[in-house]
Amino acid sequence: MIDIHSIASSSAGNAYRVSDGRTTLLIEAGLPYKEIQRALVFRVTQLAGCLISHEHGDHSKAAMDIMRAGVPVYTSAGTASAIGISGHRLRTVEALKQFNVGTWTILPFDVQHDVEEPLGFLLTNPTGDKLVFLTDTYYCKYRFGGITHLMIECNYSLDIVNRRVAAGEFHPAQKRRLLTSHFGLDNVKHFLRANDMSSLREVWLLHLSDGNSDAERFRREIQEVTGAVVRVADR
């Protein structure tokens, strides 16, 4: 059974604790290290590893501190170079080349974002859990079977964005970047319909925009599509 704890999920910072009861991982390290320490009740060294999707600070800020604490960081070579991290606890990984961390088998996959070498992650374990982590992208070309848990960005809804642009609250240039860098409500629904969701038990909606989202509406609409438990990650 997978236990997911959202430490933070917004443009101000992202970090998630994920455990299968035997191996605990941190996905993203986009907060000051002391905040991550407090959220983990100062048990950082119990982490088997930290996965980082890309170099933006709201996902990678504490990467070097995590390694100094003795925890290996797994990320792409492009991301490591962009962040400027190195050392013997850095583990560079490649898209579509799986690796193991404790009881987890992890398959990174390439996604689309305005950074060097962004990744999503598919995590599986011997008990049959299958978790897809997908954030900060506007498209995913891969299809997954038997997903039991989904952590997916749901940053905005296009109708809310268009309303704010018309009202002069959101610049058209901001809209253009948003549509080519982040997953919105319609993207999430398309992803769900394109994948095998017959085993899906839990969905976490991540990285909701402060101005371009509606948490309760998003939760309700995704629950209608999936029939699974849907949670909105703490912001």
N, C-alpha and C positions, 0 to 999 in steps of 0.2 A: 504494500500500500504506500503510495507516494504522499508525502506531507509537504505542502508548499506554504511558505510564509513570505508575504510581500513586506519587505523592509521599507522600500520607497519605489514609486513608479510615476515619474513625471519628468518634464524637461529640467527640473531642478536636481534630479538624481534618481538612479535606478539600481536596485539591488534586491535579490531574491534568494532565500534559503530553500533548498530542495533536498529532501531526504527520502530514502526508501526503507528507513529503519536500520540500515546497516552502514550506508555510506552517505555522508552529508556534503553537499556542494553549495558554493555560492555562485549564482549566475549574475554577472555584472557587479561592478564595484564603483558605482558612480556617486558615492557620498564621501565626505571626509572620513578618514579611517576611524576616528573616535566614535562617530555615529554608528558605524558598522559594528565596532566592538560592543557598544552598549546594546544594540539590537540583538546581538548574539550572546548576550549576558557574559561577555568577556571570555567566550569559549572559541575564539578564532582558530586556535590550534587544533580544534577537533574537526575542522574542515579538511576534507581530502583533496580539495582543489577548488579553483575559481575559474569559471568560463567567462570570457569577455567577447562580446559580439563585434565591437568596433571601437574606434579611437575617441569618439566624442566624449568630453569630460563627464557628462552626465551618465556615462556607462563605464568609465575607466579611471576616474579620478584617484582612487585608492590602490590601483594595481601594484605600484612599487611597495607601498606599505604592507599590502597583503603578502607579498613575497618576502619582505623583511621579517614578517611574523612566522615564516617557515612554511607557508602554503604555496604550492605550485600554481602558477597562472597559465591557463591554456587559451591561446588566441592565435590568430594568423600572423605570419611574418610581417605582412603589410601593416597590420594594426600595431604590433609591437614596435615597429620602426617609427610609425607616426606618433605613438605615445612617447617614445624615447626610453623604453624599458629594456633591460638586459639582465643577465645573471643566471646562475645555475638552477634557479627555481622557475625560470621561464621555459615553457613547453610550447614551441610553435607547432601548429597543426595546419593541415591542408583540407580543403573542401573534398568531400567524398572519400577521405581516408580515415577509417574509424580508429579509435583508441580506447583504452580502458582506464577507468579510475575507480578502484575498489570494485564494487558490484555493478557499476554502471558501464555499459558499452555506449560510446558516444560517437555519433556520425555528424561531423560538421557539414554544412552545405552552403553554397554561395547564394547571396541575396543581392538585391539592387538598392544601393544607397550612395549618397554623394561623399564617399570616403574611400580609403585605399583598398581594403580587402575584407569587407564585412561578411559575417557568417550567421547562419541560424544553426540550431543544434537539435538533433534527434537523440534522445536518451532512452535506452532500454535496459532491462535487468532480467535475471533468470526467473523471476516470478511472473513475467508476462506484462509488466507495466511498460507503456510506451508513451513518452512525453515529447511533444514538439514545442520548441521555444523559437518564436519568430517575432522580431521587433525591428523597427526602423528600416523599413523597406516598403516599396510600393507594389511589389510583385514577387510571387514565389512560383517558380516553374516546376517544382517538384510535387509529386503526389505521394501520400503516405497511407499505408494500410494498417488497420488495427490500432489506431491512436486511442489511448485511454485517458490521457490528460493533454490539454492544450493551453499553452501560455502564449498569447498573441496580442500584438499591438492593435488597439482600436482607437486611434488618435482623434478622429474627427468624423463628422457627417457632412456630406457635400451640401445638403440643403441649409445647414447652419452656417457653413462657410459662405455660401452664396448670399445669404441674408445679411451677413456681417459686411461683405464686400459692398453690397448695394447700399448699406447704411453708412459707408465710409469708415467702418471700424476696423477693417482688415484690408490691407493693400493687395491689389491684384498680383503683384510680384510675390508677395508672401503666399498667396494661394497657389501660384505656379510651383513654387518650391515644395509646398506641402504635398501637392498631388504627385510629385516625382521623388518623394523621399520617405513618405510615411503611409502606413496602412490605415484606411478608414473603415467605417462600418460596412460599406458595400464590398470592400475588398475582403473583409472577414467573412461575410456571407458567401461570397464567391469561392473562397478557399474551402469553407465548410462543405459546400455542395460538390466541390471537385474531388473531395477526399472521402475515404471510407470512415464514416463516423459511427458505425454500428456498435463499436465497443466503447465509445466515448462516455466517460463518467463525469469529468470536471473540466470546465473552461475558465481560465483567468484572462480577463481583458486588461491589457497593460497600457501604460503611457497615454492616458486620456489627456487631451488638450484642455487647458483651463477654460478657454473661450469658445472652442469649437466642438464641444462634446456635451452629452447629456447622459450621465452615468446610469440612471434608472432606466431610461429608454433603451440604451445599448444593452443593458443586462436583460431586459424583457424581450427584446427582439431576437437576441442570440439564443435565449432559452427557447423561444418559439421555434427556431430553426433546428436546434439540436435535441431538445428534450433533456439535456444534461443539466447538472448544477452549474450555474454561471456566477462567477464572483468578479467584482471589479476591484483591482488591486489598489491598495491605499496609496493616496497621493501625498 
